[in-house]
Amino acid sequence: MNSIKKSIVKYTIIALGTFALLFAFNLATNNQNNAQAATNWQTVAEKGLSKNQVSARRWISFHESTNRYYARNGVCYGKFQLSIGYLHGDHSKKNQELTANRYVKNRYGTWTNAKNFWQAHHWY
């Protein structure tokens, strides 16, 4: 009977240890994936922009929403407070980042021009 109890305890410890390792690995992998997802579309959208353009872009997103993708103000939504109509029902981070680039390019030409306009009018 004693040897059965020892075996049960031994295999329980092994099982718990294995579970703990798998849980820790899964947690670490999820955190890494979440961190990549949080910055990936911003990085993609900023690719090819100069340091000044990136700085102006980040300045606008901070002043519009403190960089919150789910911020809402009337008919404006997201990190760049774009009109909901511009997003065509897709409120994803990817769409917000890329739509903001198109909007600024079409309306102002550059992010620095958009920032200058924002500073003069408190909107862009």
C-alpha positions as CSV (number, residue, x, y, z in Angstrom):
1,M,0.0,0.0,0.0
2,N,2.9,2.3,0.9
3,S,4.5,1.8,-2.5
4,I,1.2,2.7,-4.3
5,K,0.9,5.9,-2.4
6,K,4.5,6.8,-3.2
7,S,3.8,6.1,-6.9
8,I,0.7,8.2,-6.9
9,V,2.5,11.1,-5.3
10,K,5.5,10.7,-7.7
11,Y,3.3,10.7,-10.8
12,T,1.2,13.6,-9.5
13,I,4.3,15.6,-9.0
14,I,5.5,14.8,-12.4
15,A,2.1,15.7,-13.9
16,L,1.9,19.0,-12.1
17,G,5.5,19.8,-13.1
18,T,4.7,19.1,-16.7
19,F,1.5,21.1,-16.5
20,A,3.4,24.0,-14.9
21,L,6.1,24.0,-17.7
22,L,3.5,23.9,-20.4
23,F,1.5,26.7,-18.8
24,A,4.6,28.8,-18.5
25,F,5.6,28.2,-22.1
26,N,2.1,29.0,-23.3
27,L,2.0,32.2,-21.2
28,A,5.4,33.3,-22.5
29,T,4.4,32.6,-26.1
30,N,1.1,34.4,-25.8
31,N,2.8,37.5,-24.2
32,Q,5.3,37.5,-27.0
33,N,2.6,37.2,-29.7
34,N,0.5,39.9,-27.9
35,A,3.5,42.3,-27.8
36,Q,4.1,41.7,-31.5
37,A,0.5,42.3,-32.4
38,A,0.4,45.5,-30.4
39,T,3.2,47.1,-32.3
40,N,3.2,45.3,-35.6
41,W,0.7,47.4,-37.5
42,Q,2.1,50.7,-36.2
43,T,5.6,49.5,-37.4
44,V,4.2,48.5,-40.8
45,A,2.4,51.8,-41.2
46,E,5.5,53.8,-40.2
47,K,7.8,51.9,-42.6
48,G,9.4,54.2,-45.1
49,L,8.5,57.4,-43.1
50,S,11.3,59.7,-42.0
51,K,11.9,60.3,-38.3
52,N,10.1,63.6,-38.5
53,Q,7.1,62.0,-40.1
54,V,7.0,59.2,-37.6
55,S,7.3,61.8,-34.8
56,A,4.4,63.9,-36.2
57,R,2.3,60.8,-36.7
58,R,2.8,59.6,-33.1
59,W,2.2,63.2,-31.8
60,I,-1.2,63.3,-33.6
61,S,-2.2,59.8,-32.4
62,F,-1.3,60.7,-28.8
63,H,-3.2,64.0,-28.9
64,E,-6.2,62.5,-30.6
65,S,-6.7,59.4,-28.4
66,T,-3.6,58.9,-26.2
67,N,-2.9,56.0,-28.6
68,R,-6.1,54.1,-27.8
69,Y,-7.5,52.1,-30.7
70,Y,-10.9,52.0,-29.0
71,A,-11.3,55.7,-28.2
72,R,-14.5,57.2,-29.3
73,N,-15.7,60.8,-29.7
74,G,-19.0,61.3,-31.4
75,V,-18.6,60.0,-35.0
76,C,-14.8,59.7,-34.6
77,Y,-13.2,56.5,-33.6
78,G,-9.8,54.9,-32.8
79,K,-6.2,55.9,-32.4
80,F,-6.4,58.6,-35.0
81,Q,-10.0,59.6,-34.3
82,L,-11.0,59.1,-37.9
83,S,-14.6,59.5,-39.0
84,I,-16.2,56.1,-38.7
85,G,-17.2,56.2,-42.4
86,Y,-13.5,56.2,-43.4
87,L,-13.0,52.8,-41.6
88,H,-15.9,51.2,-43.6
89,G,-16.9,49.0,-40.6
90,D,-13.4,47.6,-40.0
91,H,-12.2,49.0,-36.7
92,S,-9.1,46.8,-36.6
93,K,-5.7,48.2,-35.7
94,K,-4.4,47.4,-39.2
95,N,-7.2,49.3,-40.8
96,Q,-6.9,52.3,-38.5
97,E,-3.1,52.5,-39.1
98,L,-3.3,52.2,-42.8
99,T,-6.4,54.4,-43.3
100,A,-4.8,57.1,-41.2
101,N,-1.8,57.1,-43.6
102,R,-4.1,57.3,-46.7
103,Y,-6.2,60.1,-45.0
104,V,-3.2,62.2,-44.2
105,K,-1.5,61.7,-47.6
106,N,-4.7,62.7,-49.4
107,R,-5.6,65.6,-47.2
108,Y,-2.2,67.1,-46.1
109,G,0.5,65.3,-48.1
110,T,2.6,64.6,-45.0
111,W,2.2,63.9,-41.3
112,T,4.2,67.1,-40.5
113,N,1.7,69.1,-42.5
114,A,-1.1,67.4,-40.7
115,K,0.5,68.1,-37.3
116,N,1.0,71.8,-38.2
117,F,-2.7,72.0,-39.2
118,W,-3.7,70.2,-35.9
119,Q,-1.6,72.7,-33.8
120,A,-3.4,75.6,-35.5
121,H,-6.9,74.2,-35.4
122,H,-6.9,71.5,-32.7
123,W,-8.1,68.9,-35.2
124,Y,-6.8,67.5,-38.5
